[in-house]
C-alpha cells in the first residue's frame, strides 16, 4: 500500500497509479506537515487529499494511535503513533478509474487558476493551462492557452506567457514575453522577450532587455543586458556581455567529445551570421566577427576576427559542364 515519506511533507507527488497503470500527474499538491514521532505511509493516490483533511486526521492522533484516510476498500494515508491501539477511519474518495483521476485533476487545476484570477492574473484562455500550486504569478500577467507553469516557478507582473510555453522551476521578471518557449531551472530578468520555438536550459540567466528569437537554445550561460540572438543560434556554456548581437546560425562549439569549455564574449560585440566560436575562446569588447568565420583564437578588444578562405570564382565553369553533358 504505502511509501514512507521522510521529508517534512506527507506527500508531494507528480505520479499516480490508476487501474495498475502509471499516469503522469501534472499538478503537484502539498498536503500537509508531519509531526515528529509519527510514521506516515501514503499510496500514490495521496496527491488529491487536501490539507484540511490532513489536519483533521492529525487532530485525532490525540485519542487514536492509528488514523487512516481513505474509503472502505483502500487507505490513502495512514498515520501511526504506536504500533498497537485503536484505529480512526476518515472517509475520503479514492481514485479507482481514469474518470476519477481526470475529474479530481481538473478540480485541483481549476482551483489553482481561480486563485490566480482573484489575484489579478488574466487568462486569455484556460485550454490546456496547468499551473503548479507552488507557483507565484504577479498581477497583470496574461497566460495564454496550452501553457504549463511547473514546480516553484515565479513570474513577475505584466508578463505575457504563451501560448504553448513551459516554465519549470524558473524565475521570470516583470514585463517579459515568453512565446512558445520552454524554460527550465533558469532566470529571466525584467523586460526579456523570448520565442517562438526557443529553449532555455538549466543554469542560464537572461539579463534585462535580452531578446531571444526563434529556434535559439541557451544552456548554462549568462547573457548580458540588451543582447540579442534573433534566430537559429546555440549559446552553450558561455558568458555573454551586454549589447551583443548574434547573427543567424551562430554556434558556440562547447564540447570536444569529452569535456565542455566556455566561451566569453565582451560588451558591444557584433557576431556575423554562420559563425562558429570554438571554446575555449574569448572575443573582446567592441569587436566584430566576420560572417562565416570559425574562430579558434581570441579576438582582442576592438578588433575584427576573420577565419574563412578567400572566395574563388571560375568563370563559365557551369556553362562548360552543361555543354559537356556533365550537368543538367
C-alpha positions in Angstrom: 0.0 0.0 0.0 2.4 2.6 1.2 5.5 4.6 0.7 7.2 6.0 3.7 8.0 9.7 3.4 10.9 11.0 5.4 10.5 14.5 4.0 8.8 17.3 6.0 5.7 16.8 3.9 3.4 13.8 3.8 3.4 13.7 0.0 4.4 15.8 -2.9 3.6 13.6 -5.8 3.8 14.0 -9.5 2.8 10.5 -10.3 -0.3 8.4 -9.6 -1.3 4.8 -10.4 -4.8 4.2 -11.6 -6.0 0.7 -12.8 -2.5 -0.6 -12.2 -1.1 1.6 -15.0 1.2 4.7 -14.5 -0.3 8.1 -15.2 1.7 11.3 -15.2 0.0 13.9 -13.0 1.0 17.5 -14.0 -0.5 19.2 -10.9 1.6 18.7 -7.8 0.0 19.3 -4.4 1.4 19.6 -0.9 -0.9 18.0 1.5 0.4 18.9 5.0 3.3 18.6 7.5 4.2 15.6 9.7 4.5 15.8 13.4 7.7 14.3 14.9 7.4 10.7 16.1 4.5 9.9 13.7 5.1 7.3 11.0 3.2 8.1 7.8 2.6 5.9 4.8 0.8 7.1 1.7 -0.4 5.5 -1.5 0.4 7.1 -4.9 -3.1 8.4 -4.9 -2.5 10.7 -1.9 -1.9 13.7 -4.2 -5.6 14.8 -4.0 -6.1 14.8 -0.2 -6.5 18.4 0.9 -4.7 20.0 3.8 -7.9 20.4 5.8 -8.4 16.7 5.8 -4.8 16.1 6.8 -5.2 18.5 9.8 -8.4 16.7 10.8 -6.6 13.4 10.8 -3.7 14.6 12.8 -6.1 16.1 15.4 -7.5 12.6 16.1 -4.0 11.3 16.9 -4.5 12.6 20.5 -7.1 9.9 21.2 -6.3 7.3 18.5 -3.0 5.5 17.9 -3.7 4.9 14.2 -5.6 7.2 11.8 -6.4 6.3 8.2 -7.7 8.4 5.4 -9.5 6.6 2.6 -12.6 4.6 1.8 -13.8 1.2 2.7 -11.5 -0.6 0.2 -8.3 1.4 0.2 -6.3 3.5 2.7 -4.7 6.6 1.0 -2.7 7.9 4.0 -2.0 6.1 7.3 -0.7 7.8 10.4 0.8 5.6 13.1 1.6 6.9 16.6 2.0 3.4 18.2 2.1 0.0 16.6 -0.9 -1.1 18.7 -4.1 0.6 19.7 -7.4 1.8 18.3 -8.0 3.0 14.7 -9.9 6.0 13.4 -11.0 6.0 9.8 -11.8 9.2 7.9 -13.9 8.7 4.8 -12.3 10.1 1.6 -12.7 9.5 -2.0 -10.3 7.1 -3.5 -9.4 7.3 -7.2 -10.1 4.0 -8.9 -10.8 4.8 -12.5 -9.5 7.1 -15.2 -12.6 9.2 -14.9 -12.0 9.7 -11.2 -8.4 10.7 -11.9 -9.4 13.1 -14.6 -12.2 14.6 -12.6 -10.0 15.2 -9.5 -7.1 16.6 -11.5 -9.5 19.1 -13.2 -10.8 20.1 -9.8 -7.4 20.8 -8.5 -6.3 22.6 -11.7 -9.3 24.9 -11.7 -9.0 25.7 -8.0 -5.4 27.0 -8.7 -6.5 29.0 -11.7 -9.3 30.7 -9.9 -6.9 31.7 -7.1 -4.7 33.5 -9.6 -7.6 35.2 -11.3 -8.6 36.5 -7.9 -5.1 37.9 -7.5 -5.2 39.8 -10.8 -3.8 37.3 -13.3 -5.5 37.3 -16.7 -6.2 34.2 -18.8 -6.7 34.6 -22.5 -7.8 31.0 -22.5 -7.6 28.2 -19.9 -7.4 25.5 -22.6 -4.5 23.2 -21.7 -3.3 25.6 -18.9 -1.7 23.8 -16.0 -0.2 25.7 -13.0 1.6 24.2 -10.1 0.2 25.1 -6.7 3.7 26.2 -5.6 4.0 28.8 -8.5 3.7 32.5 -7.9 2.4 34.9 -10.6 2.3 38.7 -10.5 -0.7 40.9 -11.1 -1.4 41.9 -14.6 0.3 38.9 -16.2 -1.6 37.2 -19.0 -1.5 33.5 -19.5 -2.3 32.0 -22.9 -3.5 28.6 -24.0 -1.6 25.3 -23.5 1.0 26.9 -21.2 2.4 25.0 -18.2 3.9 26.6 -15.1 5.6 23.9 -13.1 7.2 23.5 -9.8 8.2 26.6 -7.7 8.3 29.0 -10.7 7.9 32.7 -10.0 6.6 35.1 -12.7 6.5 38.8 -12.2 3.9 41.4 -13.1 2.6 42.4 -16.6 4.1 39.5 -18.4 2.7 37.6 -21.4 3.2 33.8 -21.1 2.3 31.6 -24.0 0.7 30.3 -26.0 2.4 26.8 -25.9 5.0 27.6 -23.2 6.6 25.6 -20.4 8.2 27.3 -17.4 9.6 24.9 -14.9 11.3 25.9 -11.6 12.3 29.2 -13.1 12.1 32.8 -12.3 10.7 35.3 -14.8 10.9 39.1 -14.1 8.4 41.8 -14.9 7.2 42.8 -18.4 8.6 39.7 -20.0 7.1 37.9 -23.1 7.5 34.2 -23.4 6.1 32.8 -26.6 6.0 29.1 -27.5 9.2 28.6 -25.4 10.4 26.1 -22.8 12.4 27.3 -19.8 13.9 25.0 -17.2 15.7 26.0 -14.0 16.7 29.4 -15.3 16.3 33.1 -14.6 14.8 35.8 -16.9 15.3 39.3 -15.6 12.9 42.2 -16.4 11.8 43.0 -20.0 13.1 39.8 -21.6 11.4 38.9 -24.9 11.8 35.2 -26.0 10.4 32.9 -28.6 8.8 31.4 -30.5 10.3 27.9 -30.5 13.2 28.6 -28.2 14.6 26.7 -25.2 16.4 27.9 -22.1 18.1 25.1 -20.3 19.3 24.9 -16.7 21.7 27.3 -15.1 21.0 30.1 -17.5 20.4 33.8 -16.8 19.0 36.2 -19.4 19.5 39.8 -18.1 17.3 42.8 -18.6 16.4 43.7 -22.2 17.6 40.4 -23.8 15.9 39.4 -27.0 15.9 35.7 -27.9 14.2 34.7 -31.2 13.0 31.6 -32.9 15.0 28.4 -32.8 17.5 29.6 -30.3 18.8 27.4 -27.5 20.6 28.7 -24.4 22.3 26.4 -21.9 24.3 27.1 -18.8 25.0 30.6 -19.9 24.7 34.3 -18.8 23.6 36.8 -21.5 24.1 40.4 -20.6 21.7 43.4 -20.8 20.2 44.2 -24.1 21.9 41.4 -26.1 20.1 39.8 -29.0 20.1 36.4 -30.6 17.3 36.6 -33.1 17.3 33.2 -34.8 18.9 29.8 -35.3 21.6 30.1 -32.6 23.1 27.9 -29.9 24.6 29.6 -26.9 26.1 27.0 -24.5 28.5 27.3 -21.6 29.0 30.9 -22.3 29.4 34.3 -20.6 28.0 37.0 -22.9 28.3 40.7 -22.3 25.8 43.5 -22.8 24.6 44.8 -26.2 25.9 41.8 -28.1 24.3 40.8 -31.5 24.4 37.2 -32.6 23.9 36.8 -36.3 21.7 33.9 -37.6 23.3 30.5 -37.4 25.9 31.3 -34.7 27.1 28.3 -32.7 29.3 28.2 -29.5 31.1 24.9 -30.0 31.5 24.0 -26.4 32.1 20.2 -26.5 35.1 18.3 -27.8 33.6 14.9 -27.3 34.9 14.6 -23.7 35.0 17.9 -22.0 32.9 21.1 -22.0 34.6 24.6 -22.4 33.3 28.1 -22.0 33.1 30.9 -24.5 33.4 34.5 -23.3 32.1 37.4 -25.4 32.6 41.0 -24.2 30.3 44.0 -24.4 29.2 45.7 -27.7 30.3 42.7 -29.9 28.8 42.0 -33.3 29.0 38.4 -34.4 28.2 37.8 -38.1 26.0 35.0 -39.4 27.1 31.4 -39.6 29.9 31.8 -37.1 31.4 29.1 -35.0 33.1 30.1 -31.7 35.3 27.1 -30.8 35.6 27.2 -27.0 37.6 28.0 -25.0 37.8 31.3 -26.8 37.3 35.0 -25.9 36.0 37.8 -28.0 37.0 41.2 -26.6 34.8 44.3 -26.1 33.7 46.3 -29.1 34.9 43.6 -31.5 33.4 42.3 -34.8 33.5 38.7 -36.1 33.0 38.4 -39.8 30.2 36.2 -41.1 31.1 32.6 -41.9 34.1 32.6 -39.6 35.2 29.7 -37.4 37.0 31.4 -34.5 39.6 29.3 -32.7 41.8 32.0 -31.2 40.9 35.0 -29.0 39.8 38.2 -30.8 41.3 41.2 -29.0 39.3 44.2 -27.9 38.2 46.5 -30.8 39.3 44.0 -33.5 37.8 42.2 -36.4 38.1 38.4 -36.4 38.0 36.7 -39.9 38.5 33.0 -40.2 37.5 31.9 -43.7 39.1 31.2 -47.1 39.0 33.7 -49.9 36.3 33.3 -52.5 37.3 31.8 -55.8 35.2 32.3 -59.0 35.8 30.0 -62.0 34.0 31.8 -64.9 31.9 29.7 -67.3 32.6 26.6 -65.2 28.9 25.7 -65.1 28.3 26.5 -68.8 31.2 24.3 -69.9 30.0 21.4 -67.8 26.5 21.6 -69.2 27.8 21.7 -72.7 29.8 18.5 -72.0 26.7 16.9 -70.6 28.1 16.7 -67.1 25.4 19.0 -65.5 21.7 19.3 -66.1 
